[in-house]
């Protein structure tokens, strides 16, 4: 289906970034435990591109596809509330591994290092394990199932109708709870 906006295509994430409690603790978790390459550790005394004073370290861990998972260690502005574990419905990152065997390897490694891990949960198109990093971020490692392409193609065909049904069935509850009703957010012009 052609893009109706005519905009150039957004291709992939360069990085996603989160706050971290401690750069070294985060490095040990992502590099030593999960095997990601520490690609950069950039220290700053002011917010990049401004003259606003703020000390922080910006860490980048490289994934196998060349994209990055990034963190900010900014102790001058951090509070314990920033690191409170939250439900995966509120915030999580999902990192794909090559197959179900690799997923089992990560699950075993996490258990060996005392990291509480749930799963694998079978979502049909993927299977996933879930755990928290030292910063309270819910991390998912996922692997595609053999029927991934078939299931996703079928879901794409039904997506617009499912969205319309969902919006219609939840609109009143959202209004009652004081959540934004459809049309109250940002819209394309």
KOLMARKOL-49686 format. One line per field, with one value per atom (N, C-alpha, C): residue number from 0; atom name; x, y, z. Coordinates in pm, whole numbers, plus 50000, padded with zeros to 5 digits. Layout:
! residues N
seq	c(NUM | ...)
atom	c(CA | ...)
px	c(X | ...)
py	c(Y | ...)
pz	c(Z | ...)
END
This chain:
! residues 189
seq	c(0 | 0 | 0 | 1 | 1 | 1 | 2 | 2 | 2 | 3 | 3 | 3 | 4 | 4 | 4 | 5 | 5 | 5 | 6 | 6 | 6 | 7 | 7 | 7 | 8 | 8 | 8 | 9 | 9 | 9 | 10 | 10 | 10 | 11 | 11 | 11 | 12 | 12 | 12 | 13 | 13 | 13 | 14 | 14 | 14 | 15 | 15 | 15 | 16 | 16 | 16 | 17 | 17 | 17 | 18 | 18 | 18 | 19 | 19 | 19 | 20 | 20 | 20 | 21 | 21 | 21 | 22 | 22 | 22 | 23 | 23 | 23 | 24 | 24 | 24 | 25 | 25 | 25 | 26 | 26 | 26 | 27 | 27 | 27 | 28 | 28 | 28 | 29 | 29 | 29 | 30 | 30 | 30 | 31 | 31 | 31 | 32 | 32 | 32 | 33 | 33 | 33 | 34 | 34 | 34 | 35 | 35 | 35 | 36 | 36 | 36 | 37 | 37 | 37 | 38 | 38 | 38 | 39 | 39 | 39 | 40 | 40 | 40 | 41 | 41 | 41 | 42 | 42 | 42 | 43 | 43 | 43 | 44 | 44 | 44 | 45 | 45 | 45 | 46 | 46 | 46 | 47 | 47 | 47 | 48 | 48 | 48 | 49 | 49 | 49 | 50 | 50 | 50 | 51 | 51 | 51 | 52 | 52 | 52 | 53 | 53 | 53 | 54 | 54 | 54 | 55 | 55 | 55 | 56 | 56 | 56 | 57 | 57 | 57 | 58 | 58 | 58 | 59 | 59 | 59 | 60 | 60 | 60 | 61 | 61 | 61 | 62 | 62 | 62 | 63 | 63 | 63 | 64 | 64 | 64 | 65 | 65 | 65 | 66 | 66 | 66 | 67 | 67 | 67 | 68 | 68 | 68 | 69 | 69 | 69 | 70 | 70 | 70 | 71 | 71 | 71 | 72 | 72 | 72 | 73 | 73 | 73 | 74 | 74 | 74 | 75 | 75 | 75 | 76 | 76 | 76 | 77 | 77 | 77 | 78 | 78 | 78 | 79 | 79 | 79 | 80 | 80 | 80 | 81 | 81 | 81 | 82 | 82 | 82 | 83 | 83 | 83 | 84 | 84 | 84 | 85 | 85 | 85 | 86 | 86 | 86 | 87 | 87 | 87 | 88 | 88 | 88 | 89 | 89 | 89 | 90 | 90 | 90 | 91 | 91 | 91 | 92 | 92 | 92 | 93 | 93 | 93 | 94 | 94 | 94 | 95 | 95 | 95 | 96 | 96 | 96 | 97 | 97 | 97 | 98 | 98 | 98 | 99 | 99 | 99 | 100 | 100 | 100 | 101 | 101 | 101 | 102 | 102 | 102 | 103 | 103 | 103 | 104 | 104 | 104 | 105 | 105 | 105 | 106 | 106 | 106 | 107 | 107 | 107 | 108 | 108 | 108 | 109 | 109 | 109 | 110 | 110 | 110 | 111 | 111 | 111 | 112 | 112 | 112 | 113 | 113 | 113 | 114 | 114 | 114 | 115 | 115 | 115 | 116 | 116 | 116 | 117 | 117 | 117 | 118 | 118 | 118 | 119 | 119 | 119 | 120 | 120 | 120 | 121 | 121 | 121 | 122 | 122 | 122 | 123 | 123 | 123 | 124 | 124 | 124 | 125 | 125 | 125 | 126 | 126 | 126 | 127 | 127 | 127 | 128 | 128 | 128 | 129 | 129 | 129 | 130 | 130 | 130 | 131 | 131 | 131 | 132 | 132 | 132 | 133 | 133 | 133 | 134 | 134 | 134 | 135 | 135 | 135 | 136 | 136 | 136 | 137 | 137 | 137 | 138 | 138 | 138 | 139 | 139 | 139 | 140 | 140 | 140 | 141 | 141 | 141 | 142 | 142 | 142 | 143 | 143 | 143 | 144 | 144 | 144 | 145 | 145 | 145 | 146 | 146 | 146 | 147 | 147 | 147 | 148 | 148 | 148 | 149 | 149 | 149 | 150 | 150 | 150 | 151 | 151 | 151 | 152 | 152 | 152 | 153 | 153 | 153 | 154 | 154 | 154 | 155 | 155 | 155 | 156 | 156 | 156 | 157 | 157 | 157 | 158 | 158 | 158 | 159 | 159 | 159 | 160 | 160 | 160 | 161 | 161 | 161 | 162 | 162 | 162 | 163 | 163 | 163 | 164 | 164 | 164 | 165 | 165 | 165 | 166 | 166 | 166 | 167 | 167 | 167 | 168 | 168 | 168 | 169 | 169 | 169 | 170 | 170 | 170 | 171 | 171 | 171 | 172 | 172 | 172 | 173 | 173 | 173 | 174 | 174 | 174 | 175 | 175 | 175 | 176 | 176 | 176 | 177 | 177 | 177 | 178 | 178 | 178 | 179 | 179 | 179 | 180 | 180 | 180 | 181 | 181 | 181 | 182 | 182 | 182 | 183 | 183 | 183 | 184 | 184 | 184 | 185 | 185 | 185 | 186 | 186 | 186 | 187 | 187 | 187 | 188 | 188 | 188)
atom	c(N | CA | C | N | CA | C | N | CA | C | N | CA | C | N | CA | C | N | CA | C | N | CA | C | N | CA | C | N | CA | C | N | CA | C | N | CA | C | N | CA | C | N | CA | C | N | CA | C | N | CA | C | N | CA | C | N | CA | C | N | CA | C | N | CA | C | N | CA | C | N | CA | C | N | CA | C | N | CA | C | N | CA | C | N | CA | C | N | CA | C | N | CA | C | N | CA | C | N | CA | C | N | CA | C | N | CA | C | N | CA | C | N | CA | C | N | CA | C | N | CA | C | N | CA | C | N | CA | C | N | CA | C | N | CA | C | N | CA | C | N | CA | C | N | CA | C | N | CA | C | N | CA | C | N | CA | C | N | CA | C | N | CA | C | N | CA | C | N | CA | C | N | CA | C | N | CA | C | N | CA | C | N | CA | C | N | CA | C | N | CA | C | N | CA | C | N | CA | C | N | CA | C | N | CA | C | N | CA | C | N | CA | C | N | CA | C | N | CA | C | N | CA | C | N | CA | C | N | CA | C | N | CA | C | N | CA | C | N | CA | C | N | CA | C | N | CA | C | N | CA | C | N | CA | C | N | CA | C | N | CA | C | N | CA | C | N | CA | C | N | CA | C | N | CA | C | N | CA | C | N | CA | C | N | CA | C | N | CA | C | N | CA | C | N | CA | C | N | CA | C | N | CA | C | N | CA | C | N | CA | C | N | CA | C | N | CA | C | N | CA | C | N | CA | C | N | CA | C | N | CA | C | N | CA | C | N | CA | C | N | CA | C | N | CA | C | N | CA | C | N | CA | C | N | CA | C | N | CA | C | N | CA | C | N | CA | C | N | CA | C | N | CA | C | N | CA | C | N | CA | C | N | CA | C | N | CA | C | N | CA | C | N | CA | C | N | CA | C | N | CA | C | N | CA | C | N | CA | C | N | CA | C | N | CA | C | N | CA | C | N | CA | C | N | CA | C | N | CA | C | N | CA | C | N | CA | C | N | CA | C | N | CA | C | N | CA | C | N | CA | C | N | CA | C | N | CA | C | N | CA | C | N | CA | C | N | CA | C | N | CA | C | N | CA | C | N | CA | C | N | CA | C | N | CA | C | N | CA | C | N | CA | C | N | CA | C | N | CA | C | N | CA | C | N | CA | C | N | CA | C | N | CA | C | N | CA | C | N | CA | C | N | CA | C | N | CA | C | N | CA | C | N | CA | C | N | CA | C | N | CA | C | N | CA | C | N | CA | C | N | CA | C | N | CA | C | N | CA | C | N | CA | C | N | CA | C | N | CA | C | N | CA | C | N | CA | C | N | CA | C | N | CA | C | N | CA | C | N | CA | C | N | CA | C | N | CA | C | N | CA | C | N | CA | C | N | CA | C | N | CA | C | N | CA | C | N | CA | C | N | CA | C | N | CA | C | N | CA | C | N | CA | C | N | CA | C | N | CA | C | N | CA | C | N | CA | C | N | CA | C | N | CA | C | N | CA | C | N | CA | C)
px	c(50085 | 50000 | 50089 | 50068 | 50150 | 50123 | 50223 | 50212 | 50130 | 50013 | 49929 | 49986 | 50084 | 50139 | 50241 | 50302 | 50406 | 50540 | 50551 | 50676 | 50779 | 50909 | 51011 | 50990 | 51019 | 50996 | 51093 | 51040 | 51125 | 51169 | 51300 | 51352 | 51365 | 51424 | 51448 | 51489 | 51490 | 51541 | 51692 | 51746 | 51890 | 51921 | 51842 | 51853 | 51726 | 51705 | 51605 | 51684 | 51642 | 51721 | 51638 | 51704 | 51643 | 51741 | 51691 | 51776 | 51829 | 51952 | 52005 | 52047 | 52041 | 52077 | 52229 | 52305 | 52450 | 52509 | 52598 | 52654 | 52727 | 52807 | 52884 | 52793 | 52694 | 52598 | 52524 | 52486 | 52416 | 52508 | 52634 | 52730 | 52746 | 52762 | 52778 | 52657 | 52537 | 52417 | 52409 | 52423 | 52403 | 52524 | 52645 | 52763 | 52804 | 52825 | 52876 | 52771 | 52647 | 52543 | 52476 | 52432 | 52359 | 52446 | 52573 | 52666 | 52659 | 52597 | 52595 | 52727 | 52770 | 52895 | 52873 | 52959 | 52959 | 53021 | 52939 | 52985 | 53029 | 52976 | 53015 | 52977 | 53057 | 53030 | 53067 | 52970 | 52994 | 52962 | 53063 | 53043 | 53024 | 52926 | 52894 | 52880 | 52905 | 52884 | 52766 | 52709 | 52591 | 52507 | 52380 | 52292 | 52341 | 52365 | 52421 | 52346 | 52421 | 52364 | 52310 | 52329 | 52280 | 52393 | 52364 | 52458 | 52401 | 52304 | 52241 | 52329 | 52378 | 52468 | 52393 | 52450 | 52399 | 52505 | 52553 | 52651 | 52577 | 52621 | 52563 | 52656 | 52638 | 52709 | 52605 | 52627 | 52534 | 52600 | 52544 | 52598 | 52523 | 52593 | 52532 | 52580 | 52484 | 52515 | 52464 | 52553 | 52518 | 52453 | 52341 | 52272 | 52333 | 52301 | 52357 | 52321 | 52217 | 52177 | 52235 | 52320 | 52380 | 52300 | 52185 | 52107 | 52156 | 52107 | 52162 | 52054 | 52090 | 52016 | 52100 | 52041 | 52119 | 52065 | 52153 | 52117 | 52183 | 52115 | 52170 | 52194 | 52317 | 52348 | 52363 | 52259 | 52254 | 52221 | 52321 | 52292 | 52244 | 52278 | 52235 | 52084 | 52019 | 51875 | 51796 | 51861 | 51794 | 51730 | 51618 | 51554 | 51523 | 51500 | 51469 | 51342 | 51250 | 51126 | 51153 | 51262 | 51296 | 51321 | 51359 | 51402 | 51305 | 51187 | 51083 | 51038 | 51041 | 50995 | 50849 | 50823 | 50688 | 50645 | 50516 | 50460 | 50508 | 50522 | 50557 | 50454 | 50330 | 50229 | 50266 | 50340 | 50379 | 50510 | 50603 | 50734 | 50809 | 50847 | 50937 | 51009 | 51119 | 51190 | 51191 | 51176 | 51179 | 51295 | 51383 | 51500 | 51487 | 51500 | 51483 | 51614 | 51605 | 51718 | 51688 | 51787 | 51777 | 51674 | 51652 | 51556 | 51520 | 51435 | 51387 | 51499 | 51598 | 51712 | 51792 | 51814 | 51886 | 51806 | 51675 | 51590 | 51609 | 51614 | 51636 | 51773 | 51873 | 52008 | 52007 | 51939 | 51930 | 51855 | 51748 | 51671 | 51760 | 51835 | 51925 | 52033 | 52091 | 52195 | 52142 | 52024 | 51964 | 51943 | 51890 | 51869 | 52002 | 52106 | 52237 | 52295 | 52256 | 52306 | 52206 | 52106 | 52012 | 51912 | 51891 | 51793 | 51660 | 51559 | 51426 | 51371 | 51325 | 51284 | 51152 | 51057 | 50931 | 50932 | 50869 | 50857 | 50949 | 50948 | 50895 | 50742 | 50686 | 50543 | 50522 | 50427 | 50399 | 50289 | 50326 | 50232 | 50182 | 50214 | 50174 | 50278 | 50294 | 50389 | 50532 | 50546 | 50676 | 50662 | 50776 | 50784 | 50881 | 50853 | 50930 | 50958 | 51072 | 51103 | 51107 | 51076 | 51066 | 51143 | 51212 | 51289 | 51311 | 51362 | 51391 | 51541 | 51585 | 51725 | 51748 | 51872 | 51898 | 51831 | 51774 | 51711 | 51559 | 51505 | 51361 | 51291 | 51368 | 51310 | 51277 | 51155 | 51112 | 51173 | 51251 | 51319 | 51257 | 51231 | 51178 | 51280 | 51314 | 51389 | 51291 | 51283 | 51180 | 51242 | 51175 | 51218 | 51094 | 51108 | 50997 | 50968 | 50839 | 50800 | 50799 | 50792 | 50791 | 50676 | 50565 | 50450 | 50448 | 50557 | 50562 | 50509 | 50563 | 50523 | 50376 | 50328 | 50187 | 50094 | 50127 | 50043 | 50043 | 50160 | 50167 | 50095 | 50103 | 50030 | 49880 | 49833 | 49691 | 49648 | 49729 | 49696 | 49697 | 49787 | 49790 | 49660 | 49607 | 49482 | 49365 | 49370 | 49260 | 49283 | 49399 | 49437 | 49340 | 49303 | 49217 | 49081 | 49023 | 48892 | 48902 | 49008 | 49026 | 49043 | 49119 | 49137 | 49002 | 48920 | 48790 | 48699 | 48697 | 48617 | 48663 | 48794 | 48850 | 48814 | 48834 | 48805 | 48659 | 48570 | 48428 | 48393 | 48452 | 48415 | 48480 | 48585 | 48653 | 48639 | 48580 | 48572 | 48500 | 48388 | 48311 | 48389 | 48450 | 48530 | 48644 | 48710 | 48820 | 48770 | 48653 | 48596 | 48565 | 48505 | 48472 | 48596 | 48705 | 48829 | 48913 | 48865 | 48938 | 49055 | 49058 | 49163 | 49123 | 49220 | 49189 | 49095 | 48994 | 48906 | 48967 | 48938 | 48991 | 48960 | 49059 | 49042 | 49094 | 49130 | 49179 | 49332 | 49397 | 49543 | 49593 | 49719 | 49778 | 49716 | 49683 | 49627 | 49702 | 49700 | 49763 | 49673 | 49732 | 49655 | 49660)
py	c(49882 | 50000 | 50124 | 50217 | 50339 | 50428 | 50505 | 50597 | 50718 | 50742 | 50853 | 50991 | 50999 | 51130 | 51178 | 51086 | 51124 | 51152 | 51125 | 51149 | 51043 | 51078 | 50975 | 50871 | 50746 | 50638 | 50645 | 50630 | 50613 | 50467 | 50443 | 50309 | 50221 | 50270 | 50188 | 50279 | 50224 | 50301 | 50311 | 50429 | 50442 | 50399 | 50455 | 50412 | 50446 | 50376 | 50414 | 50443 | 50542 | 50586 | 50593 | 50559 | 50560 | 50619 | 50657 | 50701 | 50576 | 50582 | 50471 | 50521 | 50431 | 50461 | 50481 | 50395 | 50398 | 50341 | 50415 | 50374 | 50240 | 50221 | 50096 | 49977 | 49991 | 49884 | 49849 | 49950 | 49930 | 49863 | 49904 | 49841 | 49693 | 49661 | 49519 | 49437 | 49493 | 49419 | 49397 | 49504 | 49492 | 49436 | 49465 | 49414 | 49277 | 49268 | 49144 | 49034 | 49068 | 48966 | 48936 | 49040 | 49019 | 49020 | 49057 | 49047 | 49159 | 49272 | 49384 | 49460 | 49509 | 49585 | 49727 | 49772 | 49912 | 49991 | 50068 | 50139 | 50281 | 50343 | 50480 | 50512 | 50597 | 50654 | 50801 | 50885 | 51026 | 51109 | 51175 | 51258 | 51403 | 51469 | 51607 | 51686 | 51817 | 51909 | 52001 | 51995 | 52074 | 51996 | 52028 | 51960 | 51990 | 51886 | 51901 | 52006 | 52093 | 52196 | 52316 | 52320 | 52432 | 52477 | 52578 | 52621 | 52592 | 52501 | 52464 | 52363 | 52400 | 52312 | 52188 | 52072 | 51944 | 51838 | 51776 | 51668 | 51539 | 51468 | 51337 | 51257 | 51127 | 51033 | 50965 | 50964 | 50901 | 50774 | 50659 | 50528 | 50473 | 50405 | 50339 | 50195 | 50100 | 49958 | 49916 | 49852 | 49817 | 49680 | 49677 | 49551 | 49491 | 49366 | 49296 | 49354 | 49436 | 49497 | 49637 | 49682 | 49815 | 49925 | 49894 | 49991 | 49990 | 50084 | 50101 | 50108 | 50063 | 50084 | 50182 | 50295 | 50402 | 50435 | 50491 | 50529 | 50661 | 50736 | 50859 | 50837 | 50857 | 50859 | 51007 | 51062 | 51204 | 51217 | 51193 | 51187 | 51318 | 51432 | 51560 | 51580 | 51512 | 51531 | 51403 | 51297 | 51169 | 51162 | 51091 | 51058 | 50909 | 50850 | 50707 | 50675 | 50768 | 50747 | 50710 | 50763 | 50731 | 50583 | 50510 | 50372 | 50270 | 50317 | 50229 | 50136 | 50003 | 49911 | 49940 | 49940 | 49965 | 49847 | 49831 | 49725 | 49739 | 49625 | 49627 | 49699 | 49713 | 49791 | 49939 | 49985 | 50125 | 50154 | 50058 | 50082 | 49950 | 49911 | 49797 | 49807 | 49737 | 49726 | 49579 | 49551 | 49414 | 49403 | 49310 | 49287 | 49148 | 49139 | 49011 | 48933 | 48804 | 48714 | 48623 | 48544 | 48474 | 48362 | 48288 | 48178 | 48133 | 48031 | 47982 | 47918 | 47859 | 47802 | 47913 | 48021 | 48136 | 48195 | 48199 | 48249 | 48166 | 48034 | 47944 | 47968 | 47998 | 48026 | 48151 | 48256 | 48378 | 48353 | 48277 | 48246 | 48175 | 48076 | 48003 | 48095 | 48180 | 48272 | 48367 | 48421 | 48511 | 48439 | 48317 | 48239 | 48212 | 48178 | 48151 | 48273 | 48391 | 48515 | 48577 | 48499 | 48544 | 48647 | 48661 | 48756 | 48684 | 48730 | 48670 | 48692 | 48585 | 48589 | 48513 | 48573 | 48507 | 48457 | 48343 | 48290 | 48172 | 48126 | 48195 | 48189 | 48303 | 48312 | 48302 | 48220 | 48198 | 48293 | 48391 | 48488 | 48449 | 48328 | 48282 | 48318 | 48446 | 48491 | 48500 | 48518 | 48518 | 48447 | 48407 | 48365 | 48461 | 48493 | 48597 | 48561 | 48612 | 48610 | 48755 | 48776 | 48911 | 48917 | 49030 | 49052 | 49202 | 49242 | 49384 | 49405 | 49518 | 49556 | 49632 | 49672 | 49741 | 49877 | 49929 | 50061 | 50054 | 49935 | 49918 | 49910 | 49891 | 49882 | 49737 | 49712 | 49579 | 49547 | 49440 | 49400 | 49269 | 49262 | 49142 | 49096 | 48969 | 48910 | 48818 | 48833 | 48764 | 48692 | 48585 | 48511 | 48479 | 48491 | 48462 | 48312 | 48279 | 48139 | 48105 | 47976 | 47939 | 48000 | 48033 | 48090 | 48242 | 48307 | 48452 | 48527 | 48503 | 48578 | 48559 | 48437 | 48406 | 48479 | 48472 | 48536 | 48688 | 48747 | 48892 | 48941 | 48866 | 48905 | 48902 | 48798 | 48787 | 48903 | 48935 | 49045 | 49180 | 49200 | 49326 | 49346 | 49236 | 49245 | 49287 | 49252 | 49279 | 49403 | 49467 | 49572 | 49690 | 49745 | 49863 | 49833 | 49719 | 49682 | 49658 | 49596 | 49570 | 49702 | 49794 | 49927 | 49998 | 49996 | 50062 | 49998 | 49865 | 49794 | 49830 | 49829 | 49859 | 50002 | 50096 | 50236 | 50253 | 50192 | 50202 | 50139 | 50026 | 49956 | 50014 | 50096 | 50149 | 50299 | 50366 | 50513 | 50565 | 50506 | 50553 | 50531 | 50415 | 50389 | 50490 | 50518 | 50615 | 50754 | 50791 | 50920 | 50925 | 50818 | 50812 | 50820 | 50764 | 50761 | 50888 | 50980 | 51105 | 51091 | 50981 | 50961 | 51035 | 51066 | 51137 | 51055 | 51119 | 51055 | 51072 | 50980 | 50995 | 51134 | 51193 | 51325 | 51437 | 51406 | 51509 | 51517 | 51429 | 51429 | 51495 | 51469 | 51525 | 51456 | 51532 | 51476 | 51530 | 51453 | 51498 | 51601 | 51700 | 51805 | 51781)
pz	c(50000 | 50000 | 50000 | 49907 | 49903 | 50024 | 50062 | 50175 | 50130 | 50192 | 50147 | 50181 | 50272 | 50308 | 50207 | 50131 | 50038 | 50105 | 50234 | 50307 | 50275 | 50287 | 50275 | 50385 | 50356 | 50452 | 50569 | 50690 | 50808 | 50807 | 50814 | 50787 | 50910 | 51016 | 51134 | 51248 | 51368 | 51481 | 51471 | 51491 | 51511 | 51653 | 51748 | 51887 | 51962 | 52070 | 52170 | 52296 | 52374 | 52488 | 52614 | 52726 | 52857 | 52956 | 53072 | 53182 | 53252 | 53302 | 53381 | 53518 | 53615 | 53752 | 53765 | 53697 | 53708 | 53579 | 53515 | 53386 | 53394 | 53497 | 53507 | 53532 | 53617 | 53642 | 53513 | 53437 | 53311 | 53209 | 53205 | 53114 | 53146 | 53275 | 53312 | 53266 | 53283 | 53247 | 53096 | 53018 | 52874 | 52800 | 52844 | 52777 | 52832 | 52962 | 53020 | 53024 | 53056 | 53067 | 52933 | 52861 | 52737 | 52612 | 52624 | 52511 | 52410 | 52444 | 52349 | 52355 | 52241 | 52233 | 52284 | 52376 | 52417 | 52303 | 52233 | 52113 | 52142 | 52247 | 52279 | 52422 | 52483 | 52614 | 52606 | 52578 | 52551 | 52674 | 52732 | 52852 | 52812 | 52875 | 52846 | 52975 | 52966 | 53078 | 53053 | 52933 | 52900 | 52800 | 52793 | 52700 | 52558 | 52481 | 52346 | 52265 | 52202 | 52116 | 52191 | 52322 | 52402 | 52495 | 52572 | 52676 | 52815 | 52821 | 52948 | 53019 | 53138 | 53213 | 53262 | 53235 | 53285 | 53259 | 53366 | 53350 | 53318 | 53215 | 53186 | 53096 | 53101 | 53015 | 52929 | 52799 | 52704 | 52652 | 52690 | 52652 | 52532 | 52443 | 52328 | 52323 | 52323 | 52306 | 52169 | 52092 | 51954 | 51945 | 51874 | 51844 | 51718 | 51691 | 51576 | 51441 | 51434 | 51306 | 51287 | 51382 | 51370 | 51438 | 51494 | 51571 | 51715 | 51795 | 51929 | 52036 | 52153 | 52275 | 52355 | 52394 | 52457 | 52596 | 52679 | 52815 | 52850 | 52937 | 52994 | 53142 | 53187 | 53330 | 53365 | 53431 | 53465 | 53614 | 53702 | 53845 | 53906 | 53848 | 53905 | 53896 | 53801 | 53783 | 53810 | 53855 | 53878 | 54016 | 54020 | 54147 | 54144 | 54260 | 54266 | 54188 | 54177 | 54102 | 53956 | 53899 | 53760 | 53738 | 53843 | 53828 | 53886 | 53920 | 53972 | 53859 | 53883 | 53777 | 53740 | 53611 | 53561 | 53476 | 53466 | 53383 | 53239 | 53172 | 53030 | 52945 | 52995 | 52922 | 52921 | 53021 | 53029 | 52958 | 52966 | 52904 | 52898 | 52778 | 52764 | 52630 | 52624 | 52498 | 52460 | 52332 | 52281 | 52183 | 52212 | 52128 | 52068 | 51937 | 51869 | 51863 | 51890 | 51872 | 51753 | 51712 | 51585 | 51577 | 51687 | 51681 | 51823 | 51831 | 51960 | 52042 | 51977 | 52048 | 52116 | 52046 | 52104 | 52220 | 52206 | 52314 | 52441 | 52424 | 52539 | 52601 | 52520 | 52569 | 52657 | 52613 | 52694 | 52824 | 52817 | 52938 | 53040 | 52995 | 53084 | 53143 | 53060 | 53107 | 53214 | 53191 | 53289 | 53422 | 53417 | 53539 | 53611 | 53535 | 53594 | 53665 | 53622 | 53682 | 53781 | 53820 | 53922 | 53879 | 53748 | 53697 | 53681 | 53753 | 53744 | 53604 | 53544 | 53404 | 53389 | 53318 | 53289 | 53145 | 53124 | 52989 | 52966 | 52844 | 52726 | 52720 | 52678 | 52653 | 52502 | 52463 | 52321 | 52276 | 52193 | 52141 | 52001 | 51957 | 51824 | 51719 | 51693 | 51592 | 51645 | 51779 | 51846 | 51980 | 52035 | 52174 | 52241 | 52369 | 52437 | 52581 | 52630 | 52772 | 52819 | 52949 | 53004 | 53136 | 53157 | 53280 | 53293 | 53410 | 53434 | 53436 | 53380 | 53388 | 53519 | 53551 | 53678 | 53690 | 53580 | 53579 | 53590 | 53613 | 53623 | 53488 | 53380 | 53246 | 53217 | 53173 | 53135 | 52998 | 52992 | 52869 | 52821 | 52694 | 52629 | 52527 | 52530 | 52420 | 52349 | 52219 | 52142 | 52023 | 51981 | 51862 | 51779 | 51649 | 51559 | 51558 | 51549 | 51534 | 51385 | 51351 | 51209 | 51128 | 51191 | 51120 | 51124 | 51163 | 51180 | 51058 | 50940 | 50820 | 50789 | 50798 | 50770 | 50868 | 50996 | 51098 | 51082 | 51060 | 51046 | 50920 | 50810 | 50688 | 50713 | 50782 | 50815 | 50905 | 51006 | 51097 | 51027 | 50931 | 50856 | 50779 | 50724 | 50649 | 50737 | 50865 | 50958 | 51045 | 51036 | 51132 | 51134 | 51021 | 51018 | 51079 | 51046 | 51101 | 51251 | 51297 | 51441 | 51516 | 51460 | 51522 | 51535 | 51431 | 51434 | 51539 | 51545 | 51644 | 51785 | 51808 | 51940 | 51982 | 51893 | 51925 | 51962 | 51886 | 51913 | 52049 | 52082 | 52205 | 52331 | 52317 | 52435 | 52453 | 52357 | 52359 | 52484 | 52522 | 52637 | 52766 | 52783 | 52904 | 52915 | 52807 | 52809 | 52846 | 52795 | 52829 | 52980 | 53033 | 53175 | 53264 | 53218 | 53297 | 53278 | 53195 | 53174 | 53079 | 53005 | 52905 | 52778 | 52696 | 52571 | 52486 | 52436 | 52340 | 52202 | 52109 | 51974 | 51919 | 51855 | 51797 | 51886 | 52012 | 52102 | 52104 | 52031 | 52028 | 51901 | 51871 | 51749 | 51629 | 51529 | 51406 | 51288 | 51182 | 51056 | 50992 | 50931 | 50863 | 50714)
END
